[in-house]
Amino acid sequence: MASPSVPNTPAPMNSIMHMIALKLTPTNYLYRKNQMIPLFNVQNLSAHINGSDPPNAEIVDGDKRTPNPLYVAWQTDDQKAVMLLNASLTEEVLGEVIGLPTAYSIWQALEQAFSNTSVDRIQNLRDQLRLISKGTSTVADFGRRFKHIVDQLTAVGQPVDDAEKSHLFLRGLGPGFEMFSTATRTVKPLPSLRDIITQAESYEQFHSSIHGTGTPPVAFNANRGRGNRSGGRGYRGSASGGRGRGSRRPPHCQLCRENGHYASACPRLSSFAASNSSTVEDIAKAFHATCNINRSTPDWFVADTSSTDHMVHNTQSLQHSSPYGGDNKVTFGSGPGNEASSSTRKV
């Protein structure tokens, strides 16, 4: 035996008013609509916004006309719906509905004002979705901006395919998430957008816990333990006003700008080598400019690379120096047949 159905008793209006947490603005129509529809359903007022015909205003019995109590009740409920709608609008939006008598007319006016379904609007949203990028924002913020555009396309009847959403989001993360995006794209079937955002946030937090949020400055680093072509002797010392040896920074790649490895071990070394054909002369000039080598006293604070060692052509600019005969060496040259080498040591 079926149990009798329990009629839906509407909640008091003052309680419903407190449930409207989000007021309509020119930019949040979809979210506010998603909030309001359940409230109208609970209050048995959904017929007042979906265009259902109201009952006749009068009951005609021959020549006799009497007010229809059903219409009177409908008018009362319609005014409740109007109150709910007005309570969900900000002051700047209220101007769109001034003078409209019924809940349905108000609902339609808001739909036309804020749910633009024109071709130009749709193309603009699709362009935004293709061009959006994470930039310097967090993954969470980028995910919210990306999903907002997707939701707007859905609201105007142009939903985005799940595979396309995932692809565009991964591309928008940028080169800093290249390894994450590449690994995610190999998973079959491709995870949902929600799962990808969650995994990207975890990757971001893990990466920050290891490397920090800042990118260390790029500096030339000398390799240790390699042979000296000319066997020359040099000096290591501290420059006037120089900095002492501090805590070591994590390895930083000068090519892909990522921490954790040097340029010689960069997994993208071959692609950089193919796209950049710097001549020996260019490299020599860059090294000369970075190391600040000149015949005057080096100014370490003009182009500070955060290096722990610097090279000078003589010991006159050093406060303390001593001959060095260890195995640590730096080799450089201007081309084949013109190699020269020198070793310095900081004491």
Summary of the structure (lengths in Angstrom):
residues: 347
radius of gyration: 35.3
end to end distance: 95.3
largest distance: 123.9
contacts: 805
relative contact order: 0.08
helix: 44%
strand: 10%
